[in-house]
Amino acid sequence: KGTHKYSGVVEDCCCDYETVDHLNEDVLHPLLQDLVKTPFFRYFKIKLWCDCPFWLDDGMCHLRDCSVCECPENEFPESFKKPSSRVLSYDYLMCQEGKPEAAVDRTLDQNTFRGWSEADNPWTYDDETDNAEMTYVNLQLNPERYTGYSGPSARRIWDAVYSENCPKYPSEEMCQEEKILYKLISGLHSSISVHIASEYLLEEATNMWGPNLTLLCDRVLKYPDRVRNLYFAFLFVLRAVTKAADYLEYADYSTGNPTEDLKAQSLMRQLLYNPTLQSACPVPFDEAKLWKGQSGPELKLRIQKQFRNISAIMDCVGCEKCRLWGKLQVLGIGTALKILFSVEGKEHPGQSLQLQRNELIALMNLLNRLSESVKFVNEMGPKVEAIDGGK
Ligand code: FAD
């Protein structure tokens, strides 16, 4: 296990780096890894072919690994499409690649929309109710890793995300709330880079995948702020999850497979009410200190609009798999923002939390991705430093 050079309290948060690493290693990472494999959390509903509202698609992706494996409609037996086929048996369908984990169960839709809200999220641009154009993707089969997507198209997306939405960064003029939005985006960017580095195509001819520590160093570790923002984003999302504990504990996780669904619920409870988490880091981030002052409500609307723009920009990511994970994780951040800032409290009296199923799937998969990144940075950081120091 590594002990990297970061110490002290994670900026703007309530726990220190060492605690986060231990908590993640011993509790959160193992629980999340199991959770995201359950049927409820592994299927994400998404519109993959989206019109980019800003630029023409210039398809910058060359690797086969760029594309997402979804199950085409003609692979489903007729019976699955009819409501009467809503049987409780757990019939899986095989995806083209023939791997068991590629299975997609279309009956999920009828089974699991019960009890899940279709309420809009003011922080995101996605319309998850447009069923005709949506498809299910098995996230387990489409891991976030190196895809070869780079160059002007990728750069343009990141530039737009940073410069259009955080034009003043890193000037002192930025208020605390803007800094938090910036840190969330930068933390997500770090996490994406960490996943590229942790699963990199080392040799195309032999299809050999493995960690690329040089890339990890060059894109993330060399920049302490990027590491700090990763930890910040992790704690922010963790706070949103624990704040929503009462809602999440009783949410409907049914997919038609009682054993797996009970497992999802049990893992959620183990995470939400974990004694180690509650004693080591009970409030990972204190959201109550934000949006104070007269201009609070106006500022919130402005930042909400900025974040909706970021969400819309995700439709312009020119590589399918990157777009899948980009949209999912931005929706996850939007869900965390909604939990922390758009329900209950003075501004929204009596407005209790309502989540769309997709929002919860995005939230927990995002937390898992951030947890993986924190673990990788913690484990690999000292190794990279040792290599660097030895040069
Ligand atoms: P980039 O990562 O493109 O960074 C651009 C610039 O942003 C840097 O030069 C730096 O100034 C700044 N920057 C970098 N990191 C941070 C940070 N953490 N905080 C603040 N500023 C920063 N590629 C894949 O292989 N697999 C994927 O799954 C994948 N998903 C993507 C998802 C999205 C939404 C986007 C926009 C891109 C994705 N990409 C993915 C592409 C990948 O992120 C890089 O853009 C690409 O690898 C080229 O990297 P780069 O070295 O040019 O720097």
Residues whose N, C-alpha, C, O or C-beta is under 5 A from the ligand:
A	BS01	FAD	E144 R145 Y146 T147 G148 Y149 S150 G151 A154 R155 I157 W158 S186 H189 S190 I192 I196 R219 R226 V317 C322 G326
